[in-house]
Every structure is written in structure tokens, then in C-alpha cells.
Amino acid sequence: MGSLGQLSRPVRIGFIGCGSHASNSIYPTFRLGVTGSPRLAEPIGELVACCDLDEGKARRNARAFGFECWYTDHREMLEREDLDCVFVVMHPRLQAPLAIECLAAGKPVFVEKPATATLVAAYAVKEACERSGQPLMIGFMKRFSDPYRRARELMQRPEFGPATSFEARYNYGRYAPFSSYDFINGFSCHVLDLTRFFMGDVASVYASYVSRTGGSTGRPQTYAEVLQTRDPSASQQEAWLLNLQFESGAIGFVQTNCLERVQERVTITGVGSWIVVDDWRRVTAYIGNPELPYYYEPNDQMPSAQFDFRTLHGYTGEVRHFVECVRDGRVPTPNIDDGIAHLKIELAAKRSALEGRPVAVSEI
């Protein structure tokens, strides 16, 4: 990565993509964390231009969120505007080419998770970062959410002891067709990234898989059968069980499915201590004293920028972190290396489910 310069003025921001997720979750965070919340001492960024192929959406977002101008051609935006960075928030199959163009134009880039749908595309982005000397940040916002940051801080107390095991449930109702998203790539990437956030790098994966797509009666399909018979237009109804061995020697277990209601739970065990985060909200911990619990739940009944769901759940924090890194000339985290690490865990799980054996991440 090349040397990154510091800025003595607010960061000039461009944005590509005006879809529903970007408009509901990312654009509003600029007011909360970058340009004008009551919690900010002063703005750290300026909203210069947004872009979408749909002129109506581009106009709407420029007006609604306070961008100076709008475009329907990202190349024209890059050429005409003096930008310090660019947000690219689109489908993972579309993000990589746009991100590479922005990096080639000398702009640090923020992309939504997962950065790419394939490992080949992720390495292409990494090469573009190295050629341009510019960083790319990935929006794994759970790393910036208040409950998970509190849990990680509790883990770092000496009385917690070394992290020994990790368990997670991360589930969704019936998921989109495979032609739109791959469930474990587009949804489960969050929990796969959290395993590394809490426990460090994964050494190997032993995965089990079943699918109920196409009918709930009879025997469920194996991963090998799904690969042969998958209907890309059918909603995904599948379950993954991942046994993880971490480089540290610790162990983990992840259950992720799209067969039930949305549910999220993470448990980290130390030595004589444990921490549980329920539904991306409540934190309960016993650290050093099994009779004395720590308990946290946000008091978000009061109207406050601090308890806006985008701030509580990490969207504001990730956006502010990226803009601060651009301003200060630092490389943000998580970056493309974290995206590659996530994809390798995903691909190790798929190979394991297909071959019926533990797969070392180094094999990918």
C-alpha cells in the first residue's frame, strides 16, 4: 500500500449506488457520523456527488441527503468532481469493477459486504489497491455495533482468560433465490467475519449442509445434490453447521440457516468466564465471578442520534471510521484482506460439505 496523505479540510465524498439498502442504512449515517449530528464537534466530510443509473434515484438522494450534485455516469463524476473518496454500495457481483475503476482514479473506496461474490474478483480488487496505493474498506458493520464492541472489550479483560470457544446462531427466514444472492455469501458472511473479529484467523472448517428448497417433505438434499439440481429461481431454504478450528488452537461452532425467523446469538467462552450477545442487542457476561453478571441493553426509548438503529448497529461507526481514515491517511479495517479471509472460510465450508471432510483454509 502506498503512502496516504493527510487532509487539513473535510473529506470530499462521492457515492455510487442509490438503491434501497444504501438509501435506508448508509446515506443517513452521514448526518449521524460525518456532517452534522449534535454529537459531532465539527463536520469531518462534505457530500459532493452521488450517482445512480436511475436518474430519479440519483436526484432523490442528492436532494434528500444533501449532496451538492448528482450523476448517472460514475466515470463523469470521477472526472469532473474533486473527490477524496468514493462509496460503492451495490450488489457484490457489481461492486468489484466499479471499485477497481475508483481505485485506479486514485480514490480510497468503501464497499458493502461482501466485497465480492468470488475469490477471483477479491484478488483483482486487492491488486488494484496495491497498484493505486489506495485502500478499500468493507462494510462489515457488526464490528462497529455497540453490543459486539462491548463484548470484545469484555474479552480483553485479564480476568476473562484466553478465548477458548466460540458459538453462533445466525438465521433468516426463506432467503432470496440463488440467482439473486448466494445465502452463505450474501448473508452468512456477517457471522463468518465475526468469528475472526472475536477469535482470530480460522485454520480449518468441517461443514455439514442440508437444503429443503423445492419441498419440505421427504429427505433433504445434500450439497452435492443441490449443486447438480439447483433451481436458481427458487427461494433458498438451507442450513449450514460449521465446526471451526482457529489458528490460536481455540474451537468454534456456527449454525446459519434460512429456515426460521431472524435470530442472532453469539457466545464466547474464556476460562471461568463467558459472554453472550443476544439478537445483536443484549450483552450478558460472567467474567471472573460466576455469581456476578455484567448486563447491558441499550436504553433506546429516548430519541437520540446515539440510539438511532444505524448507530447502534454499526453503520454510523463504519462510515465514520472510513472517512476518518481517509482524512488521516490511514488504512481502514476491515479491508480487502478481511474480505479475502471471509471468502476462504466460505469456500472451505463448501468444499467440506461437498467432500465430507475437514478442509484447511490454506487449501483454498
C-alpha angles and dihedrals in degrees: 000000000000126000112286119214126225124238125222093196136052115294114259107228132203125187131201116196130043100191127135098272094046092046096046101039112019110031093054091056092069090071091043099047112010118028115022125345116142086242091064120089089205138344116276097190145033123219104229110164142351127198139200134156087235105076092201092056093046092051091045096052094045089053097040098046102032105253114161094230144352138226140192093203117061092197091058089049092051092048099045104036128071098229129173095194143357133222114213110190111172142110111315090242090059103038101074099063092046093046091050091052091050092048090049087054088058098256127135108234137213117200133182121251128300093037091205140002094229138042091232090059091046092055089048089056091048090052090050090052091051094046094049098037088229127124131234122210124202121216101237087151096177088077087064098043117114098236095051094042089052090050092051092049089052090051090057094060111108092233091060090069125208115329105257109170140013128200129182141176114195114170142165138185121255105327133221120278117279089246087068103036139351104236098222091043100043101034111015091050086088095062093040089056091047090057089062094040090059105026110023128236122354116235100189143358131211108190136190122193141185133174131201095184110137097026143001098222127081129017117341119240124256122228091257091053092048092052089055099042107024116144103212091204096056123095113255118248107174144132132214127195113192124191108198132199112196126212087243091061093253121127135225145187127205126187114189125168145155096218104091142033121301108285133164130184132159127186125186120189124201123170111303088345139084141179128205127192112193124200093343088290122066122063121198122176141172108198120180093330117066090197098052115068129197112216132185133174122160116253094221100155090098117078105251139144087229091063098039103128090240090058097040091049097047106256093114092046095051093048093047091047091054094047091047090051091051090049094047098040094244131139110247127226133255092041137162092292089060089049091053090048091052092050092050091055090049093049092045088054092050093048091047092051089049098045100033096232141096111275123207113226087227088067091067 
